Amino acid sequence: MAGRWGAVTVLGAAQFVMVLDSTVMNVSISQVVADLDSTIAAMQSAITFYTLTMAAFMLLGAKLGERWGRRRALVIGSIVYSIGSATTALSVNATMLFIGWSIVEGLGAVLVIPAIAGLVADNYSGHARVTAFSIIGASSGVAVAVGPLVGGFVTTYASWRYVFAAEVVIMAVVLIFNKVVRRSGDPLPTRIDVLSVILSALALILIVYGLLQTKVWGWILPTSDTQILGLSPVPFIIAVGGVLLWLFLRRQGVLRRNGRAPFLNTDILTVRHLRAGVGSIGLQYAVTAGLFFIVPVYLQFTLGLNAVSTGIRVFPLSIALVLFSIIGTALARRLSPKRIARIGQLLLVFASLVLLFSIDPELKNGVFATGMFLAGAALGLLASQLGNVTMSAVDRSELSEAGGVQGVFQNLGSSLGTAILGSIMIAALGSLFLGGVAASDLPNDVQTQISRSTESGVPIVAVSEVPTIAHDAGLSDQQAQQLGDLYQQAQLQALRLSFAVLTLISLSALAFSRNLPDTVAAAEKEEAPVSG
């Protein structure tokens, strides 16, 4: 049994680290800023560039996996990632952290992530492959859910550096046991087209960067002094990225006509099941990223919970995700991937609605925990199916490319979820708060003062801090308390609007799942994978 599932255990450990990393950094940001004598803006840049590095070079990582062999790519990527984690743990300033985390770890991840997907498909078949991919999905979900808890606990009671040191240990275990994972055959003598690498990297960098900057610059109408022709730079940046992406696709046709192997076999994008799989995965990650942006803001800024308490409140999602990944795998013996995924997507819509109606200033009932559990159950069902659908839709020779495309959609989905929910929350908070101030009985001079002080936007702060900030600005105790009440109401309404949009995103995923396979997976041949 250990030999049978040893490969997915090793790959699941690697997947856990890939996902844990960013969730830990998000809850540790204030302590990292203090330790490195840096700024929040610098840390936000580091977090953003980590996503950009992965999105930009994921296809290159998949192609190198073809050239070197997927297991060798896993090994090299794990070494690079470990070097980045060690550098991050030993960082003495923000520059060193940026190099270690945003660049070196990101480059390691682009080798590891496509290799994981391809090696799971190499090592398992039939229903065992469904089980293996559900384990990989559960590893991701547990990392997302447990990351804030682990990061909050370690950061609060020790140091954020220990988390990155622990990542080095886990990746060392992956390296020690890498031969448990069966090799994927001989490496292919693949020629990599440099122009295609540049075009795809620049295109994805610009698209992802534009999406991430929406909460700073606005979507179309500018919300800062940074403008192009009186508009936000976002649509221009995304448009340029779109043009470069079109040129990249055209370049693949040119390479084919000249008798050269394309950097990406665009034919796989015409495979119906693969398109449905990666589209569903992209929206799944958009919902997950949006959920993990909204919930910490709600718990920490509205309710004033610390990082540890926030992680505990998120824990029901983790338990449900693991449980329903197992249930989804069992259901796959009787139900098609399409049926299971649709159940998961509809459950995710219902969970979003439950979370929407759970919002209140105190959160003393179990509705929120129920909503998180249902969301975890939905994501568990999806995780048990979508990875297998994507990788089973192509031939063995195209597994690396399919893994790269899947990784790109994961990062684009995460960026889109954070961008949409972040910009909506911030924009809604500003308009609702200023609207509430204008409709209040606060004196006109106080309203004018508030309007001027928030010209560059209304920041997200803890509700409990608003009266103090207002009092320091010269407002009376009564006016400061009234302003705090108005801010709390605006924040709750902005959160409700964000959850409503999250529900719509969940609902839109049904458009992709209609093209998922509607047949039950074939039974697996009873043979354990062999190492070599």
C-alpha positions in Angstrom: 0.0 0.0 0.0 2.9 2.4 0.9 4.4 1.7 -2.5 1.1 2.2 -4.3 0.5 5.6 -2.8 4.1 6.7 -2.1 4.3 8.8 -5.3 1.3 10.9 -4.5 2.4 11.3 -0.9 5.7 12.8 -2.1 3.9 15.0 -4.7 1.2 16.0 -2.2 3.9 17.2 0.2 5.5 19.4 -2.6 2.0 20.7 -3.5 1.3 21.6 0.1 4.5 23.7 0.3 3.7 25.5 -3.0 0.4 26.7 -1.7 1.3 27.2 2.0 3.9 29.8 1.1 1.7 32.7 0.0 -0.9 32.2 2.6 1.7 32.4 5.4 3.2 35.5 4.0 -0.2 37.3 3.9 -0.8 36.8 7.6 2.8 37.5 8.6 3.2 40.8 6.7 3.1 43.2 9.7 5.8 41.2 11.5 8.0 40.9 8.4 7.8 44.7 7.9 8.9 45.3 11.5 11.7 42.7 11.4 13.2 44.0 8.1 12.5 47.7 8.8 10.6 47.8 5.6 7.2 49.1 4.5 3.8 47.5 3.7 4.1 48.9 0.2 7.4 47.0 -0.3 5.8 43.8 1.1 2.8 44.1 -1.2 5.2 44.5 -4.2 7.0 41.3 -3.1 3.7 39.4 -2.8 2.6 40.7 -6.2 5.8 39.8 -7.9 5.7 36.2 -6.6 2.4 35.8 -8.4 3.8 37.5 -11.5 6.9 35.3 -11.6 4.8 32.1 -11.5 2.2 33.3 -14.1 4.9 34.6 -16.5 7.1 31.5 -16.5 4.7 28.6 -15.9 4.7 27.6 -19.6 8.5 27.7 -19.7 8.6 25.5 -16.6 6.3 23.0 -18.3 8.5 23.0 -21.4 11.6 22.4 -19.4 9.9 19.5 -17.8 9.5 18.0 -21.2 13.1 18.6 -22.1 14.6 17.3 -18.8 12.0 14.8 -17.8 9.3 15.6 -15.3 10.9 13.9 -12.3 14.2 15.7 -13.0 12.3 19.0 -13.3 10.7 18.2 -9.9 14.1 17.7 -8.4 15.7 20.8 -9.9 12.7 22.9 -9.0 12.7 21.6 -5.4 16.3 22.5 -5.0 15.8 26.0 -6.4 12.7 26.5 -4.2 14.6 25.3 -1.1 17.4 27.8 -1.9 14.7 30.6 -2.2 13.1 29.5 1.1 16.4 29.5 2.9 17.3 32.9 1.6 13.9 34.2 2.7 14.3 32.7 6.2 17.7 34.4 6.5 16.7 37.7 5.0 18.2 40.8 6.6 16.3 43.3 4.5 13.5 43.6 2.0 15.7 43.3 -1.0 17.1 39.9 0.2 13.5 38.7 0.8 12.4 39.9 -2.6 15.2 38.0 -4.3 14.7 34.8 -2.2 10.9 34.7 -2.1 9.5 36.6 -5.1 12.1 35.5 -7.7 14.0 32.4 -6.6 11.0 30.6 -5.0 8.8 31.6 -7.9 11.2 30.2 -10.4 11.4 27.0 -8.4 7.6 26.8 -8.3 7.2 27.0 -12.1 9.2 23.8 -12.4 7.5 22.0 -9.6 3.9 22.8 -10.2 3.6 21.4 -13.9 5.8 18.5 -12.9 3.4 17.5 -10.1 0.4 17.4 -12.4 2.2 15.4 -15.1 3.8 12.9 -12.7 0.4 12.2 -11.0 -0.9 11.3 -14.5 2.2 9.3 -15.2 2.0 7.2 -12.0 -1.7 6.5 -11.8 -4.5 5.5 -14.1 -8.3 4.9 -14.0 -10.0 5.5 -10.6 -6.6 5.6 -8.8 -5.7 8.7 -10.9 -9.0 10.3 -9.7 -8.0 9.5 -6.1 -4.4 10.8 -6.6 -5.6 14.1 -8.1 -8.1 14.5 -5.2 -5.2 14.1 -2.8 -3.3 16.8 -4.6 -6.3 19.0 -4.5 -6.8 18.3 -0.8 -3.2 19.2 -0.2 -3.7 22.6 -1.8 -6.9 23.2 0.1 -5.5 22.3 3.5 -2.5 24.5 2.8 -4.8 27.5 2.0 -6.9 26.9 5.1 -4.2 26.0 7.6 -1.7 28.6 6.3 -3.3 31.5 8.1 -3.5 29.4 11.3 0.1 28.1 11.1 1.5 31.5 10.0 -0.5 33.3 12.6 0.6 31.0 15.5 4.3 30.8 14.5 4.5 34.5 13.8 2.7 35.4 17.1 4.7 33.1 19.4 8.0 32.6 17.5 9.0 34.1 14.2 7.8 34.0 10.6 11.3 32.8 9.6 10.6 29.3 11.1 7.8 28.7 8.5 10.2 29.2 5.6 12.9 27.1 7.3 10.2 24.4 7.7 9.6 24.6 3.9 13.3 23.8 3.3 12.9 20.6 5.5 9.8 19.5 3.7 11.3 20.0 0.3 14.4 18.1 1.5 12.1 15.2 2.3 10.6 15.4 -1.2 14.2 15.3 -2.7 15.1 12.3 -0.5 12.1 10.3 -1.6 11.8 11.5 -5.2 12.7 8.1 -6.6 9.4 6.8 -5.2 7.8 8.7 -8.1 8.0 6.9 -11.4 9.9 8.6 -14.2 7.9 9.8 -17.2 10.0 8.2 -19.9 13.0 9.6 -21.8 13.4 13.4 -22.0 12.4 15.0 -25.3 15.0 17.0 -27.2 12.8 20.0 -27.3 14.0 23.3 -28.8 12.7 26.3 -26.8 11.7 29.3 -28.8 13.1 32.4 -27.0 10.7 34.8 -28.6 7.7 32.7 -27.5 9.1 32.8 -23.9 9.4 36.6 -24.0 6.0 37.1 -25.6 4.1 34.8 -23.2 6.0 36.1 -20.1 5.4 39.7 -20.9 1.7 39.1 -21.8 0.9 37.3 -18.6 2.9 39.7 -16.5 1.0 42.7 -17.9 -2.4 41.0 -17.6 -1.8 39.8 -14.0 -0.2 43.1 -13.0 -3.1 45.0 -14.4 -5.6 42.9 -12.6 -3.7 43.2 -9.3 -3.4 47.0 -9.6 -7.2 47.6 -10.0 -7.6 48.2 -6.3 -5.0 51.0 -6.5 -5.7 52.6 -9.9 -9.3 51.5 -10.5 -10.7 49.4 -13.3 -11.5 52.2 -15.9 -12.1 55.5 -14.0 -9.0 56.5 -12.1 -8.8 56.3 -8.3 -5.3 57.7 -8.1 -3.1 60.4 -9.7 -1.7 57.7 -12.0 -3.7 58.1 -15.3 -3.4 57.6 -19.0 -5.6 59.9 -21.1 -7.7 60.7 -18.0 -8.4 57.0 -17.4 -7.0 54.3 -15.2 -3.8 52.6 -16.6 -5.4 49.2 -16.0 -7.4 48.7 -19.3 -4.3 49.9 -21.3 -2.0 47.5 -19.5 -4.4 44.6 -19.9 -4.9 45.5 -23.6 -1.2 45.5 -24.3 -0.9 42.2 -22.5 -3.8 40.9 -24.7 -2.0 42.0 -27.9 1.2 40.3 -26.8 -0.8 37.1 -26.0 -2.3 37.3 -29.5 1.2 37.7 -31.0 2.4 34.7 -28.9 -0.4 32.5 -30.4 0.4 33.8 -33.9 4.1 32.9 -33.3 3.1 29.3 -32.6 1.5 29.1 -36.1 4.6 30.6 -37.7 6.8 28.0 -36.0 4.6 25.2 -37.2 4.6 26.5 -40.8 8.4 26.6 -40.7 8.6 23.0 -39.6 9.6 23.8 -36.0 8.0 22.6 -32.8 5.8 25.3 -31.2 6.5 26.5 -27.7 2.9 25.6 -26.8 0.9 23.1 -28.8 -2.2 25.3 -29.2 -4.2 22.3 -30.4 -4.7 21.3 -26.8 -6.7 24.5 -26.2 -9.2 23.1 -28.7 -9.8 20.0 -26.5 -13.3 20.4 -25.1 -12.7 18.6 -21.8 -9.4 20.4 -21.2 -11.0 23.8 -21.9 -13.8 23.0 -19.5 -11.3 21.7 -16.9 -8.9 24.7 -16.9 -11.8 27.1 -17.1 -13.5 25.6 -14.1 -10.1 25.5 -12.3 -9.6 29.2 -13.0 -12.9 30.1 -11.5 -12.4 27.8 -8.6 -9.1 29.5 -7.8 -10.8 32.9 -8.3 -13.4 32.1 -5.7 -10.8 30.6 -3.3 -8.6 33.7 -3.6 -11.5 36.1 -3.3 -12.8 34.1 -0.3 -9.4 34.3 1.4 -9.2 38.0 0.8 -12.7 38.8 2.1 -12.7 36.6 5.2 -9.5 37.8 6.8 -10.5 41.4 6.3 -13.9 40.7 7.9 -12.5 38.8 10.8 -9.5 41.0 11.5 -10.7 44.4 10.7 -14.4 44.2 11.4 -14.3 41.9 14.4 -10.7 42.7 15.5 -9.5 39.1 15.7 -5.8 38.3 15.6 -4.1 36.0 13.1 -4.4 32.9 15.3 -8.2 33.5 15.9 -8.7 34.1 12.2 -7.0 30.8 11.4 -9.3 29.0 13.8 -12.4 30.5 12.3 -11.2 29.4 8.8 -10.5 25.8 10.0 -14.0 24.4 9.2 -13.2 25.0 5.6 -10.0 22.9 5.9 -11.8 19.9 7.6 -14.6 20.0 5.0 -12.2 20.2 2.1 -10.3 17.1 3.1 -13.5 15.2 4.0 -15.3 16.0 0.7 -12.2 15.3 -1.4 -12.4 11.8 -0.1 -16.2 11.7 -0.6 -15.7 13.1 -4.2 -13.3 10.3 -5.0 -15.7 7.7 -3.8 -18.6 9.2 -5.7 -16.4 9.1 -8.9 -17.0 5.3 -9.0 -20.8 6.0 -9.6 -21.1 9.6 -10.9 -19.4 11.4 -13.7 -16.9 14.3 -13.2 -19.5 16.6 -14.7 -22.2 15.6 -12.1 -19.8 15.8 -9.2 -18.4 19.2 -10.3 -21.8 20.7 -10.8 -22.9 19.5 -7.3 -19.7 21.2 -6.0 -20.3 24.4 -7.9 -24.0 24.7 -6.8 -22.9 24.0 -3.2 -20.3 26.8 -3.6 -23.1 29.2 -4.7 -25.2 28.2 -1.7 -22.2 28.5 0.6 -21.5 32.0 -0.7 -25.1 33.0 0.1 -24.9 31.5 3.6 -21.7 33.6 4.2 -23.4 36.6 2.7 -26.2 36.4 5.3 -23.9 35.5 8.2 -22.3 39.0 8.3 -23.0 40.9 11.4 -21.0 43.1 13.8 -20.4 40.4 16.4 -20.7 37.0 14.7 -22.0 35.1 17.7 -23.9 32.4 15.8 -22.8 29.3 13.9 -24.0 30.5 10.5 -20.5 31.7 9.5 -18.9 28.4 10.5 -21.6 26.6 8.5 -20.9 28.7 5.5 -17.1 28.0 5.7 -17.8 24.3 6.1 -20.1 24.3 3.0 -17.5 26.2 1.0 -14.8 23.7 2.0 -17.1 20.8 1.0 -17.8 22.4 -2.4 -14.0 23.1 -3.0 -13.3 19.5 -1.9 -15.7 18.1 -4.5 -14.2 20.2 -7.2 -10.6 19.4 -6.2 -11.4 15.7 -6.4 -12.3 16.0 -10.1 -10.9 18.9 -12.0 -7.2 18.1 -12.0 -7.9 14.6 -13.3 -10.2 15.9 -16.0 -7.6 18.3 -17.3 -4.7 15.9 -17.3 -6.8 13.0 -18.7 -8.0 15.1 -21.6 -4.6 14.9 -23.5 -2.1 12.3 -24.6 0.8 11.3 -22.4 3.2 13.4 -24.7 1.2 16.5 -23.9 1.0 16.1 -20.1 3.7 18.8 -19.4 2.0 21.4 -21.6 -1.4 20.6 -20.0 0.2 21.0 -16.6 1.6 24.3 -17.6 -1.7 25.6 -18.9 -3.4 24.5 -15.8 -0.8 26.4 -13.7 -1.4 29.5 -15.7 -5.1 29.3 -15.2 -4.6 28.8 -11.5 -2.5 31.9 -11.1 -4.8 34.0 -13.4 -7.8 32.8 -11.5 -6.2 33.7 -8.2 -5.2 37.2 -9.4 -8.7 37.8 -10.9 -10.4 36.8 -7.7 -8.3 39.0 -5.6 -8.5 41.9 -8.0 -12.2 41.9 -8.5 -13.1 41.4 -4.8 -10.4 43.8 -3.6 -11.4 46.6 -5.9 -15.1 46.2 -5.2 -14.6 46.1 -1.5 -12.3 49.2 -1.4 -14.5 51.2 -3.9 -17.7 50.3 -2.1 -16.2 51.1 1.3 -15.2 54.6 0.2 -18.5 55.4 -1.5 -20.7 54.0 1.3 -18.7 55.6 4.0 -18.7 59.1 2.4 -22.4 58.7 1.5 -23.1 57.9 5.2 -21.1 60.9 6.3 -23.0 63.1 3.9 -26.3 61.8 5.1 -25.4 62.2 8.8 -26.0 65.1 11.1 -22.3 65.8 11.5 -21.5 69.5 11.2 -20.6 70.7 7.7 -17.1 71.6 8.6 -16.5 68.1 10.0 -17.9 66.6 6.7 -15.7 68.8 4.7 -12.7 67.8 6.8 -13.5 64.1 6.3 -14.0 64.5 2.6 -10.6 66.2 2.2 -8.7 63.7 4.3 -10.1 60.8 2.2 -9.6 62.3 -1.3 -7.0 59.5 -2.1 -9.4 56.8 -0.9 -10.8 55.4 2.3 -8.3 53.0 3.9 -9.3 49.7 5.5 -8.6 49.9 9.2 -9.9 48.2 12.3 -13.3 49.6 13.3 -12.1 50.0 16.8 -9.3 52.4 15.6 -11.6 54.8 13.8 -12.8 56.8 16.9 -9.1 57.2 18.0 -8.1 58.4 14.5 -11.0 60.8 14.4 -10.3 62.1 17.9 -6.7 62.7 17.0 -7.9 64.7 14.0 -9.7 67.1 16.3 -13.2 65.7 16.4 -15.2 65.5 19.7 -15.7 62.2 21.5 -19.3 62.1 20.3 -18.4 62.9 16.7 -15.6 60.3 16.8 -17.9 57.6 18.0 -20.5 58.5 15.4 -17.9 58.3 12.7 -16.8 54.9 14.0 -20.4 53.7 13.7 -20.7 55.0 10.1 -17.4 53.3 9.2 -18.6 50.0 10.6 -21.8 50.1 8.7 -20.0 51.0 5.5 -17.5 48.1 6.0 -20.3 45.6 6.6 -22.2 46.7 3.6 -19.0 46.6 1.4 -18.4 43.1 2.7 -21.9 42.0 1.8 -21.5 43.4 -1.7 -18.2 41.5 -2.1 -19.9 38.3 -1.0 -22.7 38.9 -3.5 -20.1 39.3 -6.3 -18.4 36.1 -5.0 -21.8 34.3 -5.4 -22.0 35.5 -9.0 -18.5 34.3 -9.8 -19.4 30.9 -8.3 -22.5 30.8 -10.5 -20.6 31.6 -13.6 -18.5 28.5 -13.3 -21.5 26.4 -14.3 -21.0 27.6 -17.9 -17.7 25.7 -18.0 -18.7 22.6 -16.2 -21.3 21.8 -18.9 -18.5 20.5 -21.1 -16.9 18.3 -18.5 -16.9 14.5 -19.1 -20.3 13.0 -18.4 -19.1 9.4 -18.2 -17.8 7.5 -15.1 -14.0 7.0 -15.0 -12.8 3.6 -16.1 -11.7 1.1 -13.5 -8.0 1.1 -12.8 -5.8 -1.8 -13.6 -4.5 -3.2 -10.3 -0.8 -2.5 -10.6 1.3 -0.3 -8.4 3.6 2.3 -9.9 7.2 1.4 -10.0 10.1 3.7 -9.4 12.9 4.2 -11.7 
